[in-house]
């Protein structure tokens, strides 16, 4: 998977400590197709999380990153 942080205009996926549980809940409510395994977040593995969500929702890295940042 290509790292989106090097793309021009890309917003890096940064998840503040202690916020993922709430964001995960909101994402599941918005997109029922997302599974627990799709939304599994491990600190330092943001790119893998991004890739799983991109694949499930058929969205670009930038679109998924912006979606998560807006939550």
C-alpha positions in Angstrom: 0.0 0.0 0.0 1.2 3.5 -0.8 1.9 5.8 2.1 -0.4 8.7 1.8 1.6 11.0 4.1 4.0 11.7 1.1 1.3 12.6 -1.3 0.8 16.3 -2.0 -2.1 17.8 -0.1 -2.6 14.6 1.9 -3.7 14.8 5.5 -1.9 12.3 7.7 -4.1 9.9 9.7 -3.5 10.8 13.3 -5.7 9.4 16.0 -5.5 11.1 19.4 -5.0 8.8 22.4 -8.3 7.7 23.9 -10.5 8.8 21.0 -10.7 5.8 18.7 -13.5 4.0 20.6 -15.9 6.9 20.0 -14.7 7.4 16.4 -15.1 3.6 15.8 -18.7 3.8 17.2 -19.6 6.7 14.9 -18.0 5.0 11.8 -20.0 1.8 12.5 -23.2 3.8 12.7 -22.5 5.6 9.5 -21.2 2.5 7.6 -22.7 -0.7 8.7 -20.5 -2.6 6.3 -17.4 -1.9 8.5 -16.6 -4.9 10.7 -14.7 -4.9 14.0 -11.6 -6.3 12.2 -11.8 -3.5 9.6 -11.7 -1.0 12.5 -9.0 -2.7 14.6 -6.6 0.1 15.5 -3.1 -0.5 16.8 -0.9 2.5 17.7 1.7 2.9 14.9 -0.3 0.9 12.3 -2.5 3.8 11.1 -1.7 3.0 7.4 -3.1 -0.6 7.8 -6.3 0.8 9.4 -6.6 3.3 6.6 -6.1 0.6 4.0 -8.8 -1.7 5.5 -11.3 1.2 5.6 -10.4 2.3 2.1 -11.0 -1.2 0.7 -14.3 -1.7 2.5 -15.8 1.7 1.6 -14.2 2.0 -1.8 -12.9 5.5 -0.9 -9.5 7.2 -1.4 -7.0 7.6 1.4 -7.7 11.3 1.6 -11.5 10.8 1.8 -11.2 8.2 4.6 -8.7 10.4 6.5 -11.0 13.4 6.2 -14.0 11.3 7.3 -12.1 10.2 10.4 -10.8 13.7 11.2 -14.4 15.1 11.0 -15.7 12.7 13.6 
